[in-house]
Every structure is written in C-alpha cells, then in structure tokens.
Amino acid sequence: MGTAAARKAWLGTLALFLIHGLVVAAWISRIPGVQISLGLSNAALGLSLLGMALGSVTAIPIAGALINRYGSRRVSTLSTYAFCLALNAPGLGWNGFTLFLGLVVLGATAGTMDVAMNAQGVLVEKHLHQSSMSRFHGLFSLGAMIGAMVGGIVASHHISVQRHFLIASIVLLVCSIPSTGALLDSPEHESRGHESHRLPLSKMPRVIWALSGIAFCVLLSEGAMADWTAVYLRQRFEVGPATAAIGYAVFSATMAFCRLIGDHVTMRLGNVRTVRNGSLIGAFGLAIAILAPSVSWAMPGFAAIGIGFSIIVPLVFGAAGRVRHVSPGAGIATVTGLGYVGFLIGPPLLGFVSQFVTLRGSLGLVLALCLIAASLAGFLREAQPAPGAWNETSPFV
C-alpha cells in the first residue's frame, strides 16, 4: 500500500470520526427538548434511551463479522451513510415507545459505524507505522463539541427537532461521500489469516476481558455525560436549554483538545499510566460536578472529566485491535460491544436510579466506575504496543 494512499485514508478516517461526533451531538443536544415536547419523566426517558442500547448491542457483533468478510472500508462506507440518515428516526417519535423505536435504528447504525471506523483506524496505523487512534477519536470529540454548540443555538432559536435533524442529516451525508472514497481496503491476509475471528466468552483472553471492563466503565461514564449533563444542569440549577447544552460542549471541548495531543502524551507516559491517571482525573472531575454549588462551579468539573476520559477509549480500542492471535475486527468488535453496553445502558440506568436518589446522587455510581477502570489499567501491558509507541512490557511504564 502506497504512502500517499495511506495518508489519504488517514484524512478520510479523521473525517469519519468527525461526522460520527456531529451526528451523535445533534441528537444529544436536543434530548431536553424531546423530553419536554413528549412529556417524559426521567424514568420514561431512560426507558426510551434503551432503544439505542438495543440497536447498538445487536449490531456491533454483526459489524465485526461483516468487517472480517468484506473489509472495514466497505462496512465503514455503508454504515456512515446509514447513520447520517438514521438521525431523523428519533425525531419522528410522538411518544416514549416510538422514540424507543427510532433510537433502535440510530443505535444500530451508530454501533456498526463505530466498529468499522475503528478497524479502519487500526489498519491505517499499521500502514503509516505511527499511533493515530487518539487523534481519530479527537475528531469525534471535536464533532461532538461543534454539534452540541450548534444544537444549543438551534434550540435557543426554537427550531423544531425534526427540521434540525433533516438538515443536519443531508449536509453530513453529502460531506461523507468524498471521505469514504479515501479509505483503505483490508489486505486479504488480515481478514483471512490464521487469527481467530470469533471470541466465545468461555475462551476469551483475559486481556480482552480487562479491556472490555475498562471500556465498559469509561463508556458508561461518557454516556452519562452525554445524555444527562444537560438535564442535570437544567434540573439542579434551573438554567435554560442553551446554557444546559454548554455543559456537554465544555466536556467535549476538553476531551477533543486532549485527544488531539493524546498520542504524544501516551508516548511519554505509556498506555498504563495514561489510562490509570485519566480514570482518576475523571473521578476528580465528577466529584467537583456533584458538589458544585452553582453552574459556574460545575463547568470546571465537566472540563476535568473530559480531560480524564479523553485518551482512555482510543487506547483501549487500539489495544483491542492488536491482541495476539485475535483478528482486529474480532478484538475491536468484542471490546467495543461490551464497552458500549456500558455507554448505552448507563443513561437509562442513571434515569432509574435518579428516581430514588436524585440525578445528582446517581452520578456517584459513575465516580465509582472510574476508580474500577483505574484498577484495571495494568492489563494494557499484555496487548501489543501501537506503532511508534513504547513497549508496554517495559518495567518503566
């Protein structure tokens, strides 16, 4: 594979992560408005959000099999187009159940695209011989930040959810076409070699279990920030929709910035220290947000959470694609699938828990999960190092 083609694929992969973040944030930024317009309680909204969990968890294992058979380029292309169009699905709901169905569609396309573009990212890293996964995910966070800010502006101008989603889906679909054309085809030996394409739970390597555990804890925490930050600020501090949307924008902004420099941070600290320290910083930020007496004090907490979480998921997903004797598609699909169980059941779980201990109290569960992720960080030594990164078997890591 020529270097020029690999560089084009690097840019194309960056664009896919950006588009993914824009679509996700377009939905997230309008959750408070959807909740109000449909008259849903926190528990009812949480139940509807299970639709996205069901769609993603169902699609992610299928995505891994499709990638092994057809390659990440083809799956990334089709799933990107589908995800852009699926943004309209939740906007068509008129009650909790139809919102649930719309989120099943959105979740299925989101999960498929997520696995495919991460597999493409691992492939691009191999061809360029450099670590890039943190920057790829940085573009996702940048898209989430921009999407949240745009969503807040759109909401403040009282533009309907349906109109917002329709315009956004068309624009992003058109922008994705040249990006998907630059992606790399998977070499035949990478998809049909002697590596395992399926990972039965009974035979899963312990490093995959550990990576999945870290992904579960951190992605549940990210899901909580995504779906409940705006609602938390609106309910606790009685702020308007535009101000409530800023909380997730702040979280996404610090996450985006730190992911863009994350590959350099990892080179200095190593995977283990980066994941462990990031988990602890995330826990500290949550404590600030929970104890904050005003919205101005809560914002630094959300900023710290973004800093802490920023590099963890890129490192874990990248490591999952480099586990010995496991194909990249199978490793990423397994860790992504189990991790996104946390991302997608976290928001509805917090919704139910908040009915008994308030939304503020339910965030204490997220803080505890950050500490668990920190305790599992040492298992990253067992995955092969990223191109150009420190060897994780080094005693100095």
DAJORA-V211236 format. One record per residue. N is the residue number from 1. RES is the residue in one small letter. PSI is psi in radians with two decimals (999 if undefined). NEAR is the number of other ideal C-beta (glycine too) atoms within 8 Angstrom. D_FIRST is the distance of its C-alpha to the first C-alpha in Angstrom with 1 decimal. Layout:
# DAJORA-V211236
N & RES & PSI & NEAR & D_FIRST
N & RES & PSI & NEAR & D_FIRST
This chain:
# DAJORA-V211236
1 & m & 2.19 & 6 & 0.0
2 & g & 2.65 & 5 & 3.8
3 & t & -0.66 & 7 & 6.6
4 & a & -0.75 & 6 & 8.6
5 & a & -0.69 & 9 & 6.9
6 & a & -0.64 & 13 & 7.0
7 & r & -0.67 & 9 & 10.5
8 & k & -0.69 & 9 & 11.5
9 & a & -0.61 & 15 & 10.9
10 & w & -0.79 & 11 & 12.9
11 & l & -0.69 & 10 & 15.6
12 & g & -0.68 & 14 & 15.6
13 & t & -0.71 & 14 & 16.1
14 & l & -0.78 & 11 & 18.8
15 & a & -0.67 & 12 & 20.5
16 & l & -0.75 & 17 & 20.7
17 & f & -0.68 & 16 & 22.4
18 & l & -0.81 & 12 & 24.7
19 & i & -0.70 & 15 & 25.7
20 & h & -0.78 & 16 & 26.3
21 & g & -0.67 & 18 & 28.6
22 & l & -0.73 & 14 & 30.4
23 & v & -0.80 & 17 & 31.2
24 & v & -0.80 & 14 & 32.4
25 & a & -0.53 & 18 & 34.6
26 & a & -0.72 & 15 & 36.1
27 & w & -0.85 & 12 & 37.5
28 & i & -0.71 & 15 & 38.5
29 & s & -0.34 & 16 & 40.3
30 & r & 0.11 & 15 & 42.5
31 & i & -0.82 & 12 & 43.6
32 & p & -0.70 & 13 & 46.9
33 & g & -0.70 & 10 & 47.7
34 & v & -0.73 & 14 & 46.9
35 & q & -0.75 & 10 & 49.0
36 & i & -0.80 & 7 & 51.9
37 & s & -0.56 & 7 & 51.7
38 & l & -0.09 & 11 & 51.7
39 & g & 0.76 & 4 & 54.3
40 & l & 2.42 & 11 & 52.4
41 & s & 3.00 & 6 & 53.4
42 & n & -0.72 & 11 & 51.0
43 & a & -0.73 & 9 & 51.3
44 & a & -0.70 & 9 & 50.8
45 & l & -0.75 & 14 & 47.7
46 & g & -0.69 & 14 & 46.3
47 & l & -0.71 & 11 & 46.9
48 & s & -0.64 & 14 & 45.1
49 & l & -0.30 & 14 & 42.1
50 & l & -0.38 & 13 & 41.8
51 & g & -0.70 & 15 & 40.4
52 & m & -0.65 & 13 & 37.1
53 & a & -0.82 & 13 & 37.1
54 & l & -0.78 & 10 & 37.8
55 & g & -0.80 & 17 & 35.1
56 & s & -0.82 & 16 & 32.3
57 & v & -0.59 & 13 & 33.4
58 & t & -0.68 & 10 & 33.5
59 & a & -0.55 & 13 & 30.1
60 & i & -0.82 & 16 & 28.0
61 & p & -0.62 & 9 & 28.3
62 & i & -0.67 & 9 & 27.6
63 & a & -0.72 & 16 & 24.4
64 & g & -0.73 & 16 & 23.1
65 & a & -0.71 & 11 & 23.9
66 & l & -0.66 & 11 & 22.3
67 & i & -0.74 & 17 & 19.0
68 & n & -0.53 & 10 & 19.1
69 & r & -0.75 & 7 & 19.8
70 & y & -0.19 & 6 & 18.0
71 & g & 2.68 & 10 & 15.2
72 & s & -0.44 & 15 & 15.5
73 & r & -0.88 & 12 & 14.3
74 & r & -0.75 & 8 & 17.2
75 & v & -0.69 & 16 & 19.6
76 & s & -0.74 & 16 & 18.9
77 & t & -0.94 & 10 & 19.6
78 & l & -0.68 & 8 & 22.8
79 & s & -0.55 & 13 & 24.1
80 & t & -0.82 & 16 & 23.8
81 & y & -0.76 & 11 & 25.8
82 & a & -0.68 & 11 & 28.3
83 & f & -0.72 & 15 & 28.8
84 & c & -0.78 & 13 & 29.6
85 & l & -0.60 & 10 & 32.2
86 & a & -0.24 & 12 & 33.5
87 & l & -0.50 & 16 & 34.8
88 & n & -0.37 & 11 & 37.8
89 & a & -0.88 & 11 & 38.8
90 & p & -0.43 & 13 & 40.7
91 & g & -0.26 & 14 & 42.4
92 & l & -0.10 & 9 & 44.1
93 & g & 2.51 & 15 & 46.0
94 & w & -0.02 & 5 & 49.8
95 & n & -3.09 & 7 & 50.6
96 & g & -0.66 & 12 & 49.1
97 & f & -0.78 & 8 & 48.2
98 & t & -0.53 & 10 & 46.4
99 & l & -0.73 & 15 & 44.5
100 & f & -0.81 & 13 & 43.5
101 & l & -0.73 & 11 & 42.2
102 & g & -0.65 & 14 & 40.2
103 & l & -0.44 & 16 & 38.6
104 & v & -0.79 & 12 & 37.6
105 & v & -0.82 & 11 & 35.5
106 & l & -0.72 & 17 & 34.1
107 & g & -0.68 & 17 & 33.4
108 & a & -0.78 & 13 & 31.6
109 & t & -0.62 & 15 & 29.1
110 & a & -0.79 & 16 & 28.7
111 & g & -0.71 & 18 & 28.1
112 & t & -0.80 & 17 & 25.5
113 & m & -0.65 & 15 & 23.6
114 & d & -0.86 & 14 & 23.9
115 & v & -0.77 & 18 & 22.4
116 & a & -0.78 & 15 & 19.5
117 & m & -0.50 & 16 & 18.5
118 & n & -0.67 & 15 & 18.9
119 & a & -0.68 & 17 & 16.7
120 & q & -0.66 & 16 & 14.0
121 & g & -0.74 & 15 & 14.9
122 & v & -0.71 & 14 & 14.5
123 & l & -0.75 & 14 & 11.0
124 & v & -0.71 & 14 & 10.2
125 & e & -0.75 & 15 & 12.3
126 & k & -0.71 & 8 & 10.6
127 & h & -0.57 & 11 & 7.2
128 & l & -0.20 & 12 & 9.7
129 & h & 0.73 & 7 & 12.2
130 & q & 2.61 & 8 & 15.0
131 & s & 2.21 & 13 & 17.5
132 & s & -0.06 & 12 & 17.6
133 & m & -0.62 & 16 & 19.5
134 & s & -0.69 & 18 & 22.8
135 & r & -0.62 & 12 & 21.8
136 & f & -0.86 & 15 & 20.4
137 & h & -0.44 & 14 & 23.8
138 & g & -0.64 & 17 & 25.5
139 & l & -0.57 & 14 & 24.5
140 & f & -0.82 & 14 & 26.1
141 & s & -0.65 & 16 & 29.2
142 & l & -0.75 & 13 & 29.3
143 & g & -0.69 & 17 & 29.3
144 & a & -0.69 & 18 & 32.0
145 & m & -0.84 & 15 & 34.0
146 & i & -0.77 & 11 & 33.9
147 & g & -0.67 & 16 & 34.5
148 & a & -0.71 & 15 & 37.5
149 & m & -0.77 & 10 & 39.0
150 & v & -0.74 & 11 & 38.7
151 & g & -0.70 & 15 & 40.2
152 & g & -0.72 & 15 & 43.0
153 & i & -0.78 & 9 & 43.8
154 & v & -0.76 & 11 & 43.7
155 & a & -0.67 & 15 & 46.0
156 & s & -0.39 & 9 & 48.4
157 & h & 0.17 & 6 & 48.8
158 & h & 0.60 & 5 & 49.6
159 & i & 2.37 & 7 & 46.9
160 & s & 2.67 & 6 & 46.7
161 & v & -0.76 & 10 & 43.9
162 & q & -0.76 & 9 & 43.3
163 & r & -0.74 & 8 & 42.9
164 & h & -0.87 & 14 & 40.6
165 & f & -0.67 & 15 & 38.3
166 & l & -0.83 & 10 & 38.2
167 & i & -0.78 & 8 & 37.3
168 & a & -0.73 & 12 & 34.7
169 & s & -0.69 & 13 & 33.0
170 & i & -0.81 & 8 & 32.9
171 & v & -0.80 & 8 & 31.6
172 & l & -0.60 & 13 & 28.8
173 & l & -0.78 & 11 & 27.8
174 & v & -0.72 & 7 & 27.5
175 & c & -0.45 & 10 & 25.5
176 & s & -0.36 & 14 & 22.9
177 & i & -0.89 & 8 & 21.9
178 & p & -0.48 & 8 & 19.7
179 & s & -0.77 & 14 & 18.1
180 & t & -0.46 & 14 & 17.1
181 & g & -0.27 & 7 & 15.5
182 & a & -0.05 & 9 & 12.8
183 & l & 2.81 & 15 & 11.7
184 & l & 2.52 & 13 & 8.7
185 & d & 2.46 & 6 & 9.5
186 & s & 2.24 & 12 & 10.2
187 & p & 2.59 & 7 & 9.2
188 & e & -0.63 & 6 & 12.6
189 & h & -0.35 & 6 & 13.4
190 & e & -0.42 & 10 & 13.4
191 & s & -0.25 & 13 & 15.8
192 & r & 0.50 & 5 & 17.9
193 & g & -2.72 & 7 & 18.1
194 & h & 0.13 & 2 & 21.4
195 & e & 2.75 & 8 & 21.4
196 & s & 2.32 & 8 & 24.2
197 & h & -0.26 & 9 & 23.5
198 & r & 2.53 & 5 & 27.1
199 & l & 1.50 & 11 & 29.1
200 & p & 2.48 & 6 & 32.8
201 & l & -0.59 & 5 & 34.9
202 & s & -0.36 & 4 & 36.9
203 & k & 0.26 & 5 & 34.0
204 & m & 2.29 & 10 & 31.9
205 & p & 2.61 & 9 & 31.2
206 & r & -0.48 & 8 & 33.3
207 & v & -0.61 & 11 & 30.5
208 & i & -0.71 & 15 & 29.4
209 & w & -0.78 & 9 & 33.0
210 & a & -0.78 & 12 & 33.2
211 & l & -0.68 & 16 & 30.1
212 & s & -0.65 & 12 & 31.5
213 & g & -0.75 & 11 & 34.8
214 & i & -0.80 & 16 & 33.5
215 & a & -0.72 & 17 & 31.6
216 & f & -0.86 & 13 & 34.7
217 & c & -0.82 & 15 & 37.0
218 & v & -0.69 & 19 & 34.9
219 & l & -0.55 & 14 & 33.8
220 & l & -0.73 & 15 & 37.4
221 & s & -0.72 & 17 & 38.4
222 & e & -0.70 & 11 & 35.8
223 & g & -0.66 & 13 & 37.1
224 & a & -0.75 & 14 & 40.6
225 & m & -0.68 & 13 & 39.8
226 & a & -0.85 & 12 & 38.1
227 & d & -0.35 & 13 & 40.9
228 & w & -0.14 & 13 & 44.0
229 & t & -0.89 & 14 & 43.7
230 & a & -0.73 & 15 & 45.1
231 & v & -0.72 & 15 & 47.7
232 & y & -0.83 & 13 & 48.7
233 & l & -0.68 & 15 & 49.4
234 & r & -0.73 & 13 & 51.2
235 & q & -0.73 & 8 & 53.4
236 & r & -0.70 & 8 & 54.2
237 & f & 0.00 & 9 & 54.6
238 & e & 0.85 & 5 & 55.5
239 & v & 2.89 & 8 & 53.1
240 & g & 3.00 & 7 & 52.0
241 & p & -0.69 & 12 & 48.7
242 & a & -0.79 & 10 & 47.1
243 & t & -0.67 & 9 & 48.0
244 & a & -0.63 & 15 & 46.9
245 & a & -0.38 & 16 & 43.4
246 & i & -0.54 & 11 & 43.1
247 & g & -0.83 & 15 & 43.0
248 & y & -0.56 & 17 & 39.7
249 & a & -0.70 & 12 & 38.4
250 & v & -0.81 & 12 & 39.4
251 & f & -0.81 & 14 & 37.7
252 & s & -0.61 & 16 & 34.5
253 & a & -0.84 & 12 & 34.7
254 & t & -0.61 & 15 & 35.0
255 & m & -0.75 & 16 & 32.3
256 & a & -0.81 & 16 & 29.9
257 & f & -0.81 & 10 & 30.8
258 & c & -0.55 & 14 & 30.5
259 & r & -0.59 & 16 & 27.1
260 & l & -0.47 & 10 & 25.7
261 & i & 0.09 & 9 & 26.9
262 & g & -0.60 & 17 & 26.5
263 & d & -0.62 & 12 & 23.5
264 & h & -0.65 & 7 & 25.7
265 & v & -0.76 & 12 & 28.6
266 & t & -0.63 & 17 & 26.9
267 & m & -0.56 & 10 & 25.9
268 & r & -0.72 & 6 & 29.6
269 & l & -0.44 & 9 & 31.2
270 & g & 2.78 & 13 & 28.9
271 & n & -0.75 & 17 & 28.2
272 & v & -0.88 & 12 & 31.6
273 & r & -0.66 & 10 & 33.7
274 & t & -0.80 & 15 & 31.7
275 & v & -0.76 & 17 & 32.2
276 & r & -0.84 & 11 & 35.8
277 & n & -0.66 & 10 & 36.9
278 & g & -0.71 & 14 & 35.3
279 & s & -0.71 & 17 & 37.2
280 & l & -0.66 & 12 & 40.4
281 & i & -0.69 & 11 & 40.0
282 & g & -0.73 & 16 & 39.4
283 & a & -0.70 & 13 & 42.7
284 & f & -0.76 & 10 & 44.5
285 & g & -0.67 & 17 & 43.4
286 & l & -0.70 & 15 & 44.7
287 & a & -0.72 & 10 & 48.0
288 & i & -0.81 & 13 & 48.4
289 & a & -0.65 & 13 & 47.7
290 & i & -0.69 & 11 & 50.1
291 & l & -0.10 & 6 & 52.9
292 & a & 2.33 & 10 & 52.5
293 & p & -0.21 & 4 & 55.9
294 & s & 2.91 & 7 & 54.4
295 & v & -0.55 & 11 & 51.3
296 & s & -0.51 & 5 & 50.8
297 & w & -0.49 & 10 & 50.7
298 & a & -0.57 & 14 & 48.4
299 & m & -0.76 & 11 & 45.6
300 & p & -0.55 & 9 & 44.9
301 & g & -0.78 & 15 & 44.6
302 & f & -0.60 & 17 & 41.9
303 & a & -0.76 & 13 & 40.1
304 & a & -0.64 & 14 & 40.3
305 & i & -0.76 & 16 & 39.0
306 & g & -0.71 & 18 & 35.9
307 & i & -0.80 & 14 & 35.3
308 & g & -0.77 & 17 & 35.8
309 & f & -0.29 & 14 & 33.6
310 & s & -0.86 & 17 & 30.8
311 & i & -0.17 & 14 & 28.4
312 & i & -0.96 & 15 & 29.5
313 & v & -0.75 & 13 & 27.7
314 & p & -0.73 & 13 & 24.3
315 & l & -0.73 & 16 & 24.7
316 & v & -0.78 & 16 & 26.1
317 & f & -0.73 & 16 & 23.5
318 & g & -0.73 & 15 & 20.7
319 & a & -0.63 & 15 & 22.7
320 & a & -0.49 & 15 & 23.2
321 & g & 0.01 & 12 & 19.5
322 & r & 0.37 & 12 & 19.6
323 & v & 2.30 & 15 & 22.8
324 & r & 2.44 & 4 & 22.9
325 & h & 0.30 & 6 & 23.3
326 & v & 2.25 & 12 & 22.6
327 & s & 2.60 & 12 & 19.6
328 & p & -0.73 & 12 & 18.2
329 & g & -0.78 & 15 & 19.5
330 & a & -0.76 & 15 & 22.9
331 & g & -0.83 & 15 & 23.3
332 & i & -0.73 & 16 & 22.6
333 & a & -0.71 & 15 & 24.7
334 & t & -0.89 & 14 & 27.5
335 & v & -0.70 & 15 & 27.8
336 & t & -0.78 & 16 & 27.3
337 & g & -0.89 & 14 & 29.8
338 & l & -0.61 & 11 & 32.4
339 & g & -0.74 & 16 & 31.8
340 & y & -0.21 & 15 & 32.2
341 & v & -0.75 & 11 & 35.4
342 & g & -0.78 & 17 & 36.7
343 & f & -0.63 & 12 & 35.4
344 & l & -0.49 & 15 & 37.0
345 & i & -0.30 & 11 & 40.2
346 & g & -0.92 & 15 & 40.9
347 & p & -0.86 & 14 & 42.1
348 & p & -0.59 & 12 & 44.5
349 & l & -0.80 & 11 & 45.6
350 & l & -0.58 & 17 & 46.6
351 & g & -0.76 & 15 & 48.3
352 & f & -0.76 & 10 & 50.5
353 & v & -0.64 & 11 & 51.2
354 & s & -0.36 & 12 & 52.1
355 & q & -0.35 & 8 & 55.0
356 & f & -0.61 & 5 & 56.6
357 & v & 0.23 & 6 & 55.7
358 & t & 2.74 & 6 & 54.6
359 & l & -0.65 & 13 & 51.0
360 & r & -0.78 & 8 & 51.5
361 & g & -0.59 & 9 & 52.4
362 & s & -0.40 & 12 & 49.5
363 & l & -0.30 & 15 & 47.1
364 & g & -0.54 & 8 & 48.5
365 & l & -0.69 & 10 & 46.6
366 & v & -0.73 & 14 & 43.3
367 & l & -0.74 & 12 & 44.4
368 & a & -0.65 & 8 & 45.0
369 & l & -0.57 & 14 & 41.6
370 & c & -0.69 & 17 & 40.1
371 & l & -0.63 & 11 & 42.1
372 & i & -0.74 & 10 & 40.9
373 & a & -0.71 & 15 & 37.2
374 & a & -0.64 & 12 & 38.1
375 & s & -0.38 & 6 & 39.6
376 & l & -0.04 & 11 & 36.5
377 & a & -0.54 & 14 & 34.1
378 & g & -0.39 & 7 & 34.4
379 & f & -0.26 & 11 & 32.5
380 & l & -0.30 & 15 & 29.2
381 & r & -0.41 & 10 & 29.4
382 & e & -0.17 & 10 & 28.7
383 & a & 2.67 & 13 & 25.1
384 & q & 2.51 & 7 & 22.2
385 & p & 2.66 & 10 & 21.7
386 & a & 2.74 & 11 & 19.0
387 & p & 2.19 & 10 & 16.4
388 & g & -0.03 & 7 & 18.7
389 & a & 2.96 & 12 & 21.8
390 & w & 2.62 & 10 & 25.0
391 & n & 2.14 & 6 & 25.4
392 & e & -0.05 & 15 & 27.6
393 & t & -0.01 & 5 & 29.7
394 & s & 2.36 & 8 & 31.1
395 & p & -0.19 & 3 & 34.9
396 & f & -0.04 & 4 & 34.7
397 & v & 999 & 12 & 32.8
